[in-house]
Amino acid sequence: VAGAEALSYFESSELMDEVADKTRLTRQLLQPLLNSDSSLQLRGKGLIIGLDVGDGERAAAIVKRCFEDGLIIASCGSGGRVLKLIPPLTIPEDDLVEGLDILINSVRSVMEEAA
């Protein structure tokens, strides 16, 4: 019974509408960062997102800075240059924004230090 209820929740249009809203919000918040540096590329679908920062060492520094500021992310891809962003579909919007703020500030900080 509980399993059937869980499946019906995940198939509901309400959940998918929330995911679509969170996807738009995520891309909206990341866009100024992407506009500030042409070496940054965003990939993915829905809330499964990869932020290609162009360099594995830069990605490692960003992962470290995020961790220091309370956000756990990982890198992947060729040379570890892509930051994986895979929040839960049910993440509260406030938590999503807080995590993205940490990520954005970490990326900016690491890139400024490298300049």
C-alpha positions as CSV (number, residue, x, y, z in Angstrom):
1,V,0.0,0.0,0.0
2,A,2.7,2.5,0.9
3,G,4.7,1.6,-2.2
4,A,1.6,2.2,-4.4
5,E,1.0,5.6,-2.7
6,A,4.7,6.6,-3.3
7,L,4.5,5.7,-6.9
8,S,1.3,7.7,-7.4
9,Y,2.9,10.7,-5.8
10,F,5.9,10.5,-8.1
11,E,3.7,10.2,-11.1
12,S,1.5,13.1,-10.0
13,S,1.5,16.3,-12.1
14,E,1.9,18.3,-9.0
15,L,5.3,16.9,-8.3
16,M,6.4,17.4,-12.0
17,D,5.1,21.0,-11.9
18,E,7.3,21.6,-8.8
19,V,10.3,20.0,-10.5
20,A,9.8,22.2,-13.5
21,D,9.5,25.3,-11.3
22,K,12.7,24.3,-9.5
23,T,14.5,23.7,-12.7
24,R,13.6,27.1,-14.0
25,L,14.7,28.7,-10.8
26,T,18.0,26.9,-10.8
27,R,18.8,27.9,-14.4
28,Q,17.7,31.5,-13.6
29,L,20.0,31.7,-10.6
30,L,22.9,30.2,-12.4
31,Q,22.6,32.3,-15.6
32,P,24.4,35.4,-14.3
33,L,27.3,33.2,-13.3
34,L,27.4,31.6,-16.8
35,N,27.2,35.1,-18.4
36,S,30.2,36.2,-16.4
37,D,32.6,33.6,-17.8
38,S,32.4,32.0,-21.2
39,S,34.4,28.9,-19.9
40,L,31.4,27.8,-17.8
41,Q,28.9,25.6,-19.5
42,L,25.6,24.2,-18.1
43,R,24.3,20.8,-19.2
44,G,21.6,18.4,-18.1
45,K,17.9,17.9,-17.9
46,G,15.5,18.9,-15.1
47,L,17.3,18.9,-11.8
48,I,20.1,16.7,-13.0
49,I,22.7,19.3,-13.9
50,G,26.3,19.4,-14.7
51,L,28.3,22.6,-14.5
52,D,31.4,22.3,-16.6
53,V,34.1,24.6,-15.2
54,G,36.7,23.8,-17.8
55,D,39.4,22.4,-15.6
56,G,39.6,19.5,-13.1
57,E,41.8,21.5,-10.6
58,R,39.4,24.4,-10.6
59,A,36.5,21.9,-10.1
60,A,38.3,20.3,-7.1
61,A,38.9,23.7,-5.6
62,I,35.2,24.6,-6.0
63,V,34.2,21.3,-4.4
64,K,36.5,22.0,-1.5
65,R,35.2,25.5,-1.0
66,C,31.6,24.3,-1.2
67,F,32.2,21.7,1.4
68,E,33.8,24.3,3.7
69,D,30.7,26.4,3.3
70,G,28.3,23.5,4.0
71,L,27.4,22.1,0.6
72,I,28.4,18.6,-0.5
73,I,28.9,18.3,-4.3
74,A,31.1,16.1,-6.4
75,S,32.9,16.4,-9.7
76,C,32.7,14.0,-12.7
77,G,33.4,13.9,-16.4
78,S,36.6,14.2,-18.4
79,G,39.4,15.1,-15.9
80,G,36.8,15.8,-13.2
81,R,35.9,19.2,-14.7
82,V,32.1,18.9,-14.3
83,L,30.3,19.7,-11.0
84,K,27.4,17.3,-10.4
85,L,24.2,19.0,-9.1
86,I,21.5,16.4,-8.4
87,P,19.2,17.7,-5.6
88,P,16.3,15.7,-4.5
89,L,13.1,16.3,-6.5
90,T,11.3,17.2,-3.3
91,I,14.0,19.7,-2.0
92,P,12.3,22.8,-0.5
93,E,12.9,25.9,-2.6
94,D,14.6,27.7,0.3
95,D,17.2,24.9,0.6
96,L,17.7,24.8,-3.2
97,V,18.4,28.6,-3.2
98,E,20.8,28.3,-0.2
99,G,22.7,25.5,-1.9
100,L,22.9,27.4,-5.2
101,D,24.1,30.5,-3.4
102,I,26.9,28.5,-1.8
103,L,27.8,27.1,-5.2
104,I,27.7,30.4,-7.0
105,N,29.8,32.2,-4.3
106,S,32.3,29.3,-4.3
107,V,32.7,29.3,-8.1
108,R,33.2,33.1,-8.1
109,S,35.7,33.0,-5.3
110,V,37.8,30.2,-6.8
111,M,37.8,31.9,-10.2
112,E,38.8,35.3,-8.7
113,E,41.7,33.7,-6.9
114,A,42.9,32.1,-10.1
115,A,42.8,35.3,-12.0
